[in-house]
Amino acid sequence: MQVKPFKRLAKDLASHPVLLFLAFLGTIAQVALSIYLPILIGQVIDQVLVDGSSQLFWQIFPPDDIGGHRKYTGTMGQSSPL
């Protein structure tokens, strides 16, 4: 008689409850970090870009060079419509 795959898997997992619990905790931690990590990185970037918080950053990238503050001049000397 063939044992159904899900019953066999359930028996095998039930025989290792500690490993099952650790796998569950690892899954929860991975999901939590995948949600929180972009938030954390955004906060770090915001702290670095606050005016005067990082002297080296502002020496390398003065405020006039960041974003769309400069006009793009095309090959014909005309400014971009953007």
C-alpha positions as semicolon CSV with decimal commas, in nm:
position;residue;x (nm);y (nm);z (nm)
1;M;0,000;0,000;0,000
2;Q;0,138;0,339;-0,101
3;V;0,159;0,605;0,170
4;K;0,023;0,942;0,058
5;P;0,298;1,202;0,013
6;F;0,146;1,460;0,248
7;K;0,101;1,208;0,529
8;R;0,457;1,092;0,484
9;L;0,583;1,452;0,488
10;A;0,376;1,532;0,797
11;K;0,518;1,230;0,981
12;D;0,870;1,328;0,884
13;L;0,823;1,690;0,995
14;A;0,657;1,582;1,320
15;S;0,961;1,373;1,404
16;H;1,180;1,689;1,399
17;P;0,984;1,956;1,590
18;V;1,289;2,165;1,683
19;L;1,402;2,195;1,322
20;L;1,047;2,276;1,213
21;F;1,028;2,552;1,476
22;L;1,367;2,695;1,371
23;A;1,261;2,694;1,007
24;F;0,942;2,878;1,104
25;L;1,137;3,140;1,303
26;G;1,384;3,183;1,018
27;T;1,100;3,241;0,773
28;I;0,940;3,501;0,999
29;A;1,276;3,680;1,046
30;Q;1,345;3,679;0,671
31;V;1,006;3,831;0,589
32;A;1,040;4,093;0,864
33;L;1,386;4,196;0,743
34;S;1,281;4,208;0,379
35;I;1,005;4,452;0,478
36;Y;1,211;4,661;0,723
37;L;1,542;4,681;0,536
38;P;1,425;4,926;0,263
39;I;1,278;5,148;0,536
40;L;1,605;5,140;0,726
41;I;1,810;5,219;0,414
42;G;1,578;5,511;0,336
43;Q;1,626;5,652;0,684
44;V;2,004;5,626;0,650
45;I;1,995;5,805;0,314
46;D;1,773;6,077;0,459
47;Q;2,018;6,128;0,746
48;V;2,313;6,158;0,508
49;L;2,136;6,402;0,278
50;V;2,026;6,640;0,554
51;D;2,206;6,967;0,486
52;G;2,527;6,984;0,687
53;S;2,508;6,632;0,830
54;S;2,786;6,496;0,613
55;Q;3,053;6,751;0,529
56;L;3,242;6,513;0,299
57;F;2,927;6,431;0,100
58;W;2,848;6,799;0,044
59;Q;3,210;6,869;-0,055
60;I;3,193;6,601;-0,324
61;F;2,836;6,682;-0,436
62;P;2,750;7,048;-0,383
63;P;2,374;7,118;-0,370
64;D;2,376;7,272;-0,721
65;D;2,493;6,940;-0,870
66;I;2,218;6,723;-0,721
67;G;1,894;6,655;-0,903
68;G;1,756;6,870;-1,178
69;H;1,910;7,199;-1,075
70;R;2,127;7,217;-1,385
71;K;1,994;7,282;-1,732
72;Y;2,084;7,028;-1,996
73;T;2,226;7,190;-2,303
74;G;2,194;6,982;-2,612
75;T;2,445;6,962;-2,896
76;M;2,287;7,266;-3,059
77;G;2,320;7,482;-2,748
78;Q;1,947;7,478;-2,682
79;S;1,821;7,398;-2,336
80;S;1,611;7,089;-2,284
81;P;1,232;7,130;-2,270
82;L;1,234;6,911;-1,962
